[in-house]
Amino acid sequence: MNRLGRVNRVLLGLVGLVLLALGVVGLLGLWPFSGRDDVLLSVDERQHWRAEGWWWPVVLAVLALCVLLALWWLLAQLRRSRLETVLVDTGDGAFALLRGRALEAALSAELAAQDGVARSQVTLHGRRQAPTARVRLLLAPYAVPADALDALADQALTHARDSAGLTELRAEARLHATDHHARRVT
């Protein structure tokens, strides 16, 4: 799971805990407000910290930090994690755009056709001029992981790099094995 997914889960957990606490407080009748005219902070509570010179700057700094973190989180949600297009040099000084999903599908199909690979998944990340491939291979029980990595490095990535006209195509591979059960003899 990527970093943004972890942040989202933590924030969702915190919001859930706050809502659960508010629900318990409401069910138990411990709500601190008694009516429409009740205030959050009374005059005494507001003036209690007024004599301290550090109180209000700390409160404002914490609130500003919360706003900045909320803006960072919002902008991170809007950022795309997958590469939409790859910039291909046509050789005549012009450039063409190759859909990232097309290159992902071609890489995935070539890897899935290899002996010992049950399933493959490829996603492209990075910049249009220098993409990075994240490859997940599900290996059959009889597969040799070194052979699967050799097929990835020597064949599939080389074909993708050459067809897209890239100088290099870095990859991160994650190998997983399928579960297999022993055959029963009857």
N, C-alpha and C positions, 0 to 999 in steps of 0.2 A: 504494500500500500504506500502511496506517495505521501509526502509531507502535508499537502493540502487536505488529503483525505483524513489524516490523523487530526488535524486542526478542526475540521468539520465535525468529527465524531466527539472530540472533547467539548466543543461549544454546544453541540446538541445535547450532550450529557449534562452540562452545567445548566442549560435552559430547562431541561427536564427536572433536575433536582430543585431548582427554584420554583417551578410550577407545582411540583409535588409538595414542597414545604408550604407554599401558599394554600394549597388545597387542604392540607392537614390543619393548618391554622384556622381556616374557614370552617372546617368540620367540627373542630373542638371548641369553637366559639371564643377563641383567644384573640380575635381581631382587635387591634389597638385603637381603632377609630369608632366613636360611638354615634356619630350622626353627621348631618350635612355640614354643620358649622364647625366641626372639629378640624384642627389644623395638624399638619405633619410635624412642624416644629413650633413650639410655643415661644413666646418672647424671651422667657428665661433661658430656654435651650439655645436660642439663637445668639444670645449675648454671653453665654457661658464661656465660649472660647475667644471672645472678642479681645480680651486683654493679651492673649498670646499672639505674638507677632508672626510666628511661623505657621499658624493654622490655615489661614485662607490661601497663602501661596501653595501650600501642600495640597489642599483640596483642589485648587485650580490646575495644578500640575497633574494630579491623578486623573482628573476629568479630561484634560487635554490628551493625556496618554491613551485613555480609553477611546476617545474619538479617533485618534490616529490609528490605533489597532483595528477599530471597526472599518475605517476607510481602506486599510491594507487588505483586510479580509474580503471586503466587497470587490476591490480591484482584482484580487487573486481569483475570485469566482468567475469574473468576466474573461479572464485570460484563457485562451485555448491551450489545451495540453497536447493535442495532436497536431502534426504538421499537415496543413491543408494541401500545399503545393510544393514541388521541388523545381528549382530553377535548372534548366537543361541548356547547356551551351551547344548551339547548333553548328558551330564551326565557322560561320560566315559573319561573325560579329553580332549576330542577333541571339536572342534567348527565347526559349519556349518554356511553358509551364506544364509540368507533369503532375497529375493529381496524385496526392500522397496515398490515397486509398488504393489506387491502381497499382502503385509500386508495392504497397503492403500485400495486396492480394497475389501479385506475381511471386513475390518472395515466399509467401506462405504456401502457395500451391507447389512451388518447386521443392520446398522443404518437406511437405507432406508426402510427396512422391518418393522420397528417399526410403530405403529399406530400414525398418526399425522405428520409423517415426509414425506414431499413431495419429497425432494431431499437432498442428503448429499455429501460432498466432504471432503476428508481427505488427508493431506500431512504430511509426516514425515520429521523432521528436527533434528539437533543435531548430536550426536556421534553414532557410530554403537553399542556401548555397552549400551548407555542410550538414546534412541530416545525420541523425543517429538512429539506428534501428534497435528496438527492444524486442527480442525474440524469446518466445516461450515454446518449448518443445515438450510434448508428452510422448515419452518413449515406450515402445512395446516391451514386454518382459524379456524378450530375447535380444534386445538391442544393445549395442556396445556404445557407450557415451562418447568415446573418443572418435568413433566413426561418424557419429552424428555431428560432432563439432567440426571434424574435417570437411564433411559435406557442406556445412554452413559456411566455413571460411573459404574453402577452395572453390566451391561451385556456386552456391546461391548468391553470396555477397559479391563475388566477382562478376557474375552475370548481371546483377542489379546495378553495380557500379559502372560497368561498361555500357549497359543500355541507357542509363541516365546521364552518361558523360561526366560522372563525378570523379574527382581526383582520389577521394577516399570515402569510404562508407564504414563508419565505426559501428560496432554492434555490441550489445550486452545480451548474453544468452542465459536463460534459466532452463534447466533441464529437470523434468519431473518424470517419474516412472509410474506406469499404470499398475493398478493392483491386479494381481493374478492369484488364482486359487489353485491348489493342487487338484489334480484329477482324482476322482474316486474310483476305486477298483471294486467291482461287484462280482 
